[in-house]
Amino acid sequence: MADLVLNANKREATGKNKVNKIRQEELIPGVIYAKGEDNLNVQFTAREFDKILRQAGTSTIITLDIDGDKKDVLIKDYQTHPYKNQYLHVDFQAINQNETIRVNVPVILLGRDDLDISDSVLVQNMDNIDVECLPKYIPQTAEVDITDFQIGDNRIVADLDISKNENIIVLAEEDEVVCSLQEVTEEVIPEDEEADAADVPTVDETEESSEESSEE
């Protein structure tokens, strides 16, 4: 993937009122966290950030160009408005290429679109997984092939492609289930429960009983 660059500026404005004014100008306030360094406040356009986020997600290193000063970062977290289509704030983590980092990557099931799931249901237990590695080894995804899945089959963490990469530490138990193909079963109501249900008076029966009692 080509280098992803997000143009930004240092942000002097802090405090709720000033930050809200920034958002009204379709800018997003953000902060860069770096080990052993002071946090750096930045701002950037919502349009550019949205484009970068769609391409990079939270597991791809991007470059922040801050008034000409470039920093390699990960999008660590971002906040959105509860009902408006608006980004409120972004946290970045500065990258030291010589230090391991923990990253959350999406789990991708290869071949799921070609899977015959008649009379069965595909259950994905893990949508994301945490890994730890040097920045240059950060995977964009964790993949597992389910092309030949049969009912009763499952895939576990040890089956993920990244589990076989000696440069990546997967922070989950090897036998934890990632996904499974399960048979669709119909709920069977026991006969005694059906009988009990039949004994329960309906609304009409209840009303008739009440009327008879009042007439007496």
N, C-alpha and C positions, 0 to 999 in steps of 0.2 A: 504494500500500500504506500502511495506517495505521502510525503510529509504533510501533516495537517497543521495548518497555522491559523491561530485565532488572534486577530489584532486587538489590542487592548490599550488602555491608558491607566496611569496611576489615578487612584481615586482619593480625593481630599475630603469629599463629603461623607460624613458619618452622622448617625442619629436618624431617628424614624422619619422626621419631616424632610430632611435633605435627601435621604435615600428614596423616599416616595417621589420627589421631584425628578430624580434620575430615571425612575421607572416610567414616569409620564413622558419622558423623551425617548422611550423605547430602548433604553439602556438597561443593562443588568448589572447590579453590584455583585462583586465577588471578592474572595480572599484566597491568597496562596499561603499554604502552611508548609514550612520547611524545617526539618530537624536542625536545632541549634541556631536558627535565625528568627528574626522578628517577622510576624505576619505582614503580608503586603496586600493592601487593599487595591482592587482594580475595578474597571468597568469596561463594558464592551457592548456591541449592538446585539439585540435579541435575534435579529435575522441571521447574523453570522454564527452565533452560538448554536442556534437551532440546527443549522446546516452541519456544523462540526459534530454535534451530539449524535445526529442521525448516522454519521459515518464512523465515528469513533466509539460511541457508547462510553462505558466506564472502564474498559479494559484495554484501551489503546492509548499509547503515549502521544500527546499532541504538543505543539510548540506555541507558547504564549509570546507574542511579540509585543512587549510593553514599551512603547515609545522608543523602539529600536533595540531594546535589551531583551534577548530571547532566553526563555526558560522552558525546559522540558517538564511537563506536568501530566498528571492524570486527573480526569474529572472525578473527584471523589464522591461528591454528593451534589444534588441540586433540589431546589424547592420550587413548586409551582403553586399558582393561585388555586384555591379549592374549586372555583367554578368559572373563572376567566381563563382564556387561553394566554397565560402570561407566566414567564419565569420570574421568580422573586429573588433568588439568590443562588450563587454557585460556590462550592468549596473545591479548590484545587489542591493537589498534593505534589509538591516539587519532587523531582526524581534525581536521586544520586545513582548514577549508573553502576557504582561499585557496592551498593547496599541492596540486600534482598527486600522485597516489598510484598505485601499481601494484597491480592486482587480478587474480586468476585467476577467470575466469567459465566456466560450463559451456556447451558447444556443443550446441545443440538442432537436430535434423533434423526440419523440419516436413513432415508428410505421410507419414512412414515407415510408419505403421499402415495406410495405404491403398495402399501400394506392392505391386504384383504382382511377387513375387520368385521365381516358379516358374522352375526351372532357372538360378537366379542367386543370388548372395550379396551382401548389403549390407555393405561394409567401412567402418567409421568409424575413420579414422586419428587424429582429434583429439577427445578427450572434453572438454578444457578449453583455454582460450587466455588468455594474459596480455595485459592492456591497461593503458594509462596515461592518466589524465585527472584533472580536478578532481572532488572528491567528489560534487558535484551531478550529474555526468554519468555516474556509474558505472552500467553496464548490469547487469541481473540475469542476462541470458543473451546468447549470440551465436547468432543463428538463420540458417538457410539452408533454402530450400524445395527439396524433392526429389520433389514430387508427380508430375512427368512423367518421372522417371528411366527411362532405357532402358539395356540392357546396354552397357557401355563408357563410359557417362557418368560424370563426376565433378564435384565442386564443390571450389573452392579458397578460400583465405582471402579473396581479393578478392570472392567471392560472398557473404560473411557480411554481414548487415545493418549490423553495427557498423563495417564497413570503409567504409561510405558516410557515416559520421557524422564531420564535421570536428572535433568536440570530443573525439574519442577516438583515441588512437594505439594501433594494434594491433601488438603486439610479436612479429610473425611475418612471414615472407616472403609476399608477395601470391600467389605461385604454388604455395605449399605445399598439398598435397592434404588436404582435410578429410574427404571420403568418396568412395566410388566403388561402382558396381554392376558386379560381375564375373560372368562366366559360370561355371557349375559345370562342371569338367572331370574326367573319370575318368582315373586314372593308368593308362597303357598300359605293360605290361612288354614290352620288346623280345624278339623271338624267340630271340636268342642267349642272353639271360638265362634264358628258360624252359628252353632246352635244358640249360644249365649246372645249373639246379635239378634237372632230371630225372636228371642224372648223379650227384647226391649220394646215397649209399646211405642207406636208411632204417635205423631202429634194428633192425628184424627182420633186414634183410640183413646188418648189421654183426655181430649176434649169431650168425647162421648161419655167417658166414665164420670167426668166432672158434672156433666149435665144431668146424668142419671142420679147422682148423689144429691144434687140440688132439688130435683123433682121430688125425691123421697122426703 
